[in-house]
Amino acid sequence: MLQSPDRLPSQILWGLLLAWGLLTLATLGLAPLFDYDETIYAQTAIDMMHHNEWIVPTANGMQFFEKPPFTYYMMDLCFSIFGDNAFAARLPSALFSFATALLLLHFGTRLHSRRLGFAAAAIFLSMLEVGFLAHAAILDAVLNFFIAACLLNFALWLMNGERRHALWCAAMMGAAVSIKGPVGAVVPLMIIVAERLLSGNLLRLLKDIPWLSAVPIFLLTATPWYLMILVMHGPQFLYEFIWVQNIGRAMNPMQGHGGRWHYYIVVFVVSVLPWLAALPWVCKEAWSMRRGDDAPALLVRLGMLWTALVIILFSIAQTKLPHYISCIYPGVAMLIAAVWVQGRPEPIKATRIVRAALLLLLPAAILLLAFPLIYPWLQQFTHHPRALAILSQDIAPTAGISVFGLLLLATLVWLMLRRNASRLLFSLIIAGFVLQFSLLSGLGTFASRLMQAPTMAMADMLRELPADLPFYSYNLNAPSVSFYAGRNYSLLLNAEGSEQLAGTRRPFALMLRAESRPELAWLADARPLIDQGGYLLYVLTTEDTTP
């Protein structure tokens, strides 16, 4: 019989964390990289490595000032070891996600106890969004590590007064800025100031900060790349990075990524599964614990502010994507763990929580189980032309998705029948792990292969064409084609691009969406090599009809 989770031996607790790590590594490369975000970052890293350009990021041969290059360096290191593939591109996210769990383990143990540290680490890894971010070749898992390191060092500095933790806090904040820009400082500073205001000790904090050491350390870790790129490109960089990519994203929806005021509430509700059912009890207990100078009181204050302020901040911003609030998950995990170690819920309450949590996961199990049967009917409920084109491909889900649904359903039934309330934490951790890998390995892998099938087919065809054949793209930015084909394309837009293509010397390759073909009247008599999922690939020779 398993022991209560707060008394489990270290070997079992380590086993939980390592099992997540091994499952993540085993599933990283199952799905091809998604357009646009995953492949634009991976292609930028590839371009920097192949061109031996380590200062100015380039994507598809063009300058790409959207993000600093720290994560690209990590990807390049993985590419140099494992090759140019999806596994290597996603490996930094997986490693930094696991490293964030180890941070929670270390600081939870230092701040309170081994029990709190292991609980926070396992809770963090079992959250649905954490698993998805660990499998995504984007910057957020790396950023979240440094924001968490900053705030946890701040907490430890408050508890033991050791100056080195204040300096580590400044260094980690600077590193976060070097990864994704001003947000790396705005988020932790906002939380730190709010926590000190809530505790009534803001003036004391300002007095105790070792400014003469902390500020230089912050600048040393935050500014080197910015200074180098500013010297090389001056106002052009400032306009693109500061005004367009940061202020512009906050003031206006970019690339169609908008949302209403409740966008991140919905994201939060789904992303923290399987812990949603426990949060009402956690928040109630945390509110009663918030006053005090002990570690649990500090952690619940940090956790509540960490979660609420980030959601509010990004709800105000006009550009919205689900992963923008992902830095909250270490705080949510530490909040739940801090409340848990102060006293488990009463047996009746715990039983209700675990049953409610598992019932919330039941729709996911049913969806996976029945997905091969309901998939043929999806086209009837889809009206967007691009979605219809993707769904019309001759690609069907396999029975493996149903197997993952059956696995998840069996896990939920087994956990629901276990009436020992002391195993609440352990039950939810196991449920979270199974939910993550069932969705990722089942539905997620199928979705990525379906969506990326046209670009992968074009990449396969392009690899067979002569390397010196000019390659153009009309109104279509699909960096996955560059990544998998190993060649860049020239992106041409709208009427000006159409005229340029019409006068371009042949032969050349051209890719575009099917919806853009009417804009190129001179293509009417040409036959595409690939016509799949709403994407077209042509190789135009002198024998084709000219305009």
N, C-alpha and C positions, 0 to 999 in steps of 0.2 A: 504494500500500500504506500502511495506517495505521501510524503510528509507535507505539512503546511508550507506554502511557498516561501514564507519568510524564514523557514528553518531548513530549507533545502540545502544539501551540501554544495560546496563551491564547485565540485565537479559537474553537477547537474546544471547549475546556473551558468557556468562557462559553456556547457554543452548546448544550452539554448542559444547563446550568442553565436557560437561557432557554427551551429546548424544553420542559422540565418545566413551567415557569411558564405558557407559552402553552397547553399541553395542559390544564393544570389550569383555567385561566380558561375555556377552551372547553367544559369538561365540568361546571362547577360547578352550572349550573342544569338539567341534563338530568333529574334525579330530583326529585320533590317532597320536601319536608321530612318527615323521619320523626317520628312520635309515639314516645316522649314527649319525650325530651331536646331534640332540635333545635327542635321547635315551641314548647316551653315557654320556651326562651330567646329565640327570635325574637318570640313573642307578648309577652314581658315588655318587650323593647326597643320594640315597637310601642306598647304601652300607655304607656310612659314618654314617648315622643315625642308621641303624640296628646294626652295629658293634660298635657303640659308639666311633668311631675313628674320631677325629676332626682336626687332624694335617695332616696326610698322606692320600691324596685322593686315593681311590681304585675303580676300575671299574671291575665288574664281578670277584671280588676276587683278582685282580692283581693291583699293584701300578700304579697310573695314574698321572704322573707328568706334564701332558700337560698344565694344567691351575691351578692357585691358587684357593683356596676353597671358596672365598667370596660368589660367586653366589650360590654355593652348600648350604651354610648356609641359604640363602634366600629361596631356594627350600625346604629345610628340614623344615623350619618354616611353609611353605604353606602345605607341606605333613602332618605335625602334626595336622593341622587344617582341611584340606579338604580331606585327604586320598591320597594314592599313585595313582594319575591319571594325565591325560594330562592337565586338568584345573589347578591343583596345580603346575605342572612343568612349565607351561607357565605364571603363574600369576606374578612372579617377572618381567618378560619382559614387561608385560602390565602396571604394576604399575610404573616402571621406565620410560617407554615411556611417560605416562601421566605426571609424575613428571618433565620430561624434558620440556614438554609444559608449565608447571607452572613456571619453571625456566625462560623460554623465556618471559612469561607474566610479571614476577616480574622484571627481569633485563631490559626488554624493557621499562617498566613503569618508573623505576628508571633512566634509561639513557636518556629517551626522553619523552614519554607520554603513557597514558593508551591505546591510539589508536594503537601505534606501538607494545606494549606488546601483546594485544589481536590478532592483525594481525599476528605477528610472531608465536604465539602459535597455532592458527588455521591453518595457512599455513603448519606448521610442521606436525601436526596430519593428514592433508589431503594428504600428499605425499604417493605414493603407497608403497614404501619400508618401510616406518615407520609403516604402518599397518601390513605388513608381519612380521617385526621384533617383533612387539608387540605380535604376535601370535606364536612366536618361542621360544622354551626352550633352548636358547643359551645365551652366555654371552654379546653379543654386545649392547643390549639395556641398560644394567646396565653400561657398560663401557662408552657408549655415554653420559649418564647423567653426569658422573664425568668429562669427557673431556669438555663438554659444561659448567659445573659449573666452571671449572678452567678458561676457556677463558673469560667467562662473568664476573667473578670476576676481572680478569685482566683489562677488558675494564672499569669496574666501578672504579677500583683503578686509572687508568689513568685520568678519568674524574673528580673525586672528591678528589683524593690524600689521602684518608683514609687508613692508614696502615693496618687495619684489613682485607681489601679486598686483599691486597698482601699476607697476611698470609693464607686467605681462598683459594687463588689461589694455593699456595704451598700445602696445605692440600688436596685439590681436585685432584691435580696432583699425589700426593702420593697414594691416594685412587685408582686412575685409574691404577697405577702400581700394586697395590695389587689385582686387579681384573684380569688383562690379561698380566701383565709383562711389559717389557720395552716400548712397544708401547704407554702405558699410559703416559709416559713422553716425548717420541720422538715427537709425534704429536703436543701436545700443545707448547713445546719448539720451534719446527720448525716454527710454525705459529707466536708465539710471537716475535721471533728474526726477522723474515721476515717483520712483520708489523712495527717494530721499525726501521729497515733498510729503508723501504719504506718511512717512515715519517721523517727519518733523526735524530732520537732521541735514537739510540741504546746505546751510551755511557752514556747518562743521565739515561736511564733505569738501566744500570748496577750499576750506582752510587746510585740510589734511592732505590734499592731492600734492604729490611732489612735482610741481609744475616744471621746475628746471630740468628734471630728468624725463618726465613723461612726455612733454611736448616734443623734444628732439627725437625721442624714440618713435613716437607716432609719425612724425614727418619722415624719419628714416625708412620706415616700413611702408608708408603710404605713397610717397611722392616720386621716387626715382624714375619710374617709367613715364609718369606725366611730365616731368621736367624734360626728359629726353625727347619725347614726342612733341612737346611744345616748342623746343628749340628747332626741331626739324621741320615742323609744319605750322607753327604759330596759330594765327586766328582761324585757319581752316579747321584745325583740330578742336579748338575751343567751341566753335560754332556747332560742329557735328556732335561732339561728345557731350558738352554741357547743355547747350540749348536744345538740340534736337532729341538726343537720346535720353536725357534726364528731365529737364524742365518740360520739353515737348510732350513726353509720355505722361507727365502728371497733368498737363493742361488739356490735352486732346487725345481721343482714342486713336491709336496708331495701328495700321494694318488691319482695321476692322475689329480690334480686340477691345470692345467696350463692354459695359454692363451696368445694371441698375444698382441702387444703394444696397440691396440685399445679396449681391453677387457672392461676396466672400463669406456671408453667413451660410449660404448653401454649400459652398466649397468646404468650409470648416466642418459642417455637419457630416459630410460624406468622408472627408479626408482623415478624420480622427477615428473612424471605425477600426476596431470594435469597441472603443472606449466611450462612445456617445452616451450609452445608457447609464454609465457611471458618473458622468459629468455633473448632473444636478446635485447628487449627494456630495461629490467632491467640492463643488463651488460653495455649497452651504457650509460644509465643514471648514473650508479655507477662509471664508469670510469671518467665522468665529475665531480663527487662529491668526488672523492677519496682524494683530497688535502684539508686540513683544520684540525682544532683541535676540531670541534664540534662533538657531538655524532653521527649524521648520517654519517659523513665522516669516523670516526673511525670504525663504524659498517660495512660500505661497504668495507673498506680496509680489515678488519678481514674476512668478508664473502667471498670476492674474493680469498684471500690467503688461507683461510680455505678449500675452495673447490678445488682450483687448486693444491695446494701442496700435499694434501692427495691423489688425483688421480695420480699425478706424482710419489709420493713415492711408492704406491702400484702397479703401473704399472711397476716400476723397479723390484719389488720383483717377484720371479718366481712362487710362489704358489699363486693362485688367486681363490677367491670365492666372490660372489656378495656382501656379507655383510661386507667384509673387509673395504670398504670405507664408511660404514654407519655413521661414526661419523661426516660426512660433513653436514648432513641434518639440524641440528640446525643452522649451519652457513648459509646455503642456505636460510632457512626461515627468519633469521634475515636480510640477504641481501635484499631479496624481500620486506620485511616489511619496512626497512629503506628507500629504494627508493620510495616505495609507499607513505609513509607519507610526503615525500617532494613534492609530486604533482602527482596526478593521470595522466595517459596518456590522451591525447586529445580524445574527444568522438569517432572520426572516428577510431583512432588507437586502442582504448580500445575495440571497437566493433569487429575489425579484430582479436585482440588477443583472445577474448573469443570464437569467432567462430572457429578460428584455433585450440584452445585448445580442444573444444568439438568435432571437426572433428577428432582429433587425438585419441580420446577415442571411436569413432564410431566402429572401428574394434573389440574392446573388446566386445562391446554390441552385434555385429553380431555373433562373435564367441560363446558367451554364448547362444544366442538365437538358433543358429543352431547346437550346439554341439551334442545333442542326435542324430541328423540325420547324422552328418559327422563322428561320432565316429567309426562306423563299417568299415569305409574305412581307418582308421589309420594304420591298420596292413599292408596294401599294400605299405605304404611308410616307414615302419620300417624294418631294416635289422639286428640290434643288437640282438643276441640270448636272452639276458636277457630281453630286452624290449618286444620282441615277446612273451616270456613266460608270462610276466605280462599281456599283452594285450589279451592273449588267455583265460584268466579266464572268467568264466561265470558271469561277473559283468558288468552291463550296466548302463550308466548314466540315471538319472531320469529326469522327466519333470521339476523338481524344478530348474535345471540349466537354462532352457529356461525362467522360470519365472523371475529369477534374470537378465537375459539378457533383457527381456522386461522392467523390472523396470529401468535398466540403460539406455536403449534406450529412454524410455519415459522421464526420467530426462534430458537427453541431448537435446531432441527436445524442451522440455519446456524452458530450459535455453537459447537455441539458438533463440527462438522466442521473448525473452525479450530483447528489444532494448535499454534499459536504460544503458548507458555505465558506469554510476556511480556505478553500481552493479557488476562490473567485479570481484572484490575480493570475494564478497559473492557467486557469481555464481561458481567460480572455487573451492572454499572450499566445497560447496555442491556436486559438480561433483566429487571431490576427495573422499569424504566420501562414496558416492554411489558406485564408482568404486572399492574402497577397499573392501567393505563388499559384493559386488556382486561377485567379483573374489574369495574372501576367502571362503564365505559360499556356493558358487556354485561350481566352477571349482576346487578350492583348496581342499575342503572337499572330493569331488569325487576322485581326484588324490591321496590323502593320503590313503583313504580306499582301492583303487585299489592296490597301491604299497605295503601297509602294510597288505593286506588280508592274504598272506601266513604266515607271521610271527605271526599274531594274531591267525590264526588257530592252529599253532604249540603251541603257548602259552596256548590256551584253552585246547588242548589235554594234555600238560604237567601238568597242574593244577590237572588233574584227575589221574595222575600217582602217585605212592608212593613217598613221599617226600625224602626218603633215596635212591631212584634209581639213580645211577651215570648218569650224563648227559654230553655228549661230543659234540663238534662241530668240523667239519673237514673243514679247509680252509674257514670258514664263521664266520665273526664277526658281529653278529646281536644283539646288546644290547636290542632291543625292545622285544626280546623273554624273556630275563632275567627280564626286567621291568614288563611285563604283566604277566609272569608266576610266578613271585616271587621266582625264583631260578636261581643260577648261573650255568654256564657251563665251562668245561675245553676246551680251544681252542688248537687244534692240527693242525700242518701245514705240508704239503708236504709229501715226502717219509717217513721221520722219524715219522710223525704222523700216517701215514697209517700202518706202522709196529707196532707202539704202540697199535693202535686200534685192529689190528688183534690178538694181544696177550693178550688183556684185558679180564679179567674174566667177564662172563655174569651172570646176565642180566645188560643191560645199554641202555640208550637212546642216539641216535645219530642224529644230524641234519647236513645237507650239501646242497650245490646247486646241481641240477641235472647234471650240466656240470662236476662236480667232481666225479660222481659215477664211471666212468670207471677206475679211479685211485685206487679204492677199489675193486679189482677183487673178493674178498671173499664175497662181498655183492650181487653177481649176482643172487643167488636164494632166497634172502630175499625180502619180500614185505613191502613197506613203509606204515605206518599208514596214512601219509599225503603226497600227491604228487600234489602240487598246485603252479602255477606261477613260476616254475623253482626251487622250494624248496622241499626237502625231509626230512621226519622225520621217523626214525626207532626206534622200541623197540626190541632189539636183546636179545633173551633168549637162554637157552641151547638147545632148540629144533630146533633153526635155524641151517642152514648148517654152519659148522665151516671151517676155511681155511685149 
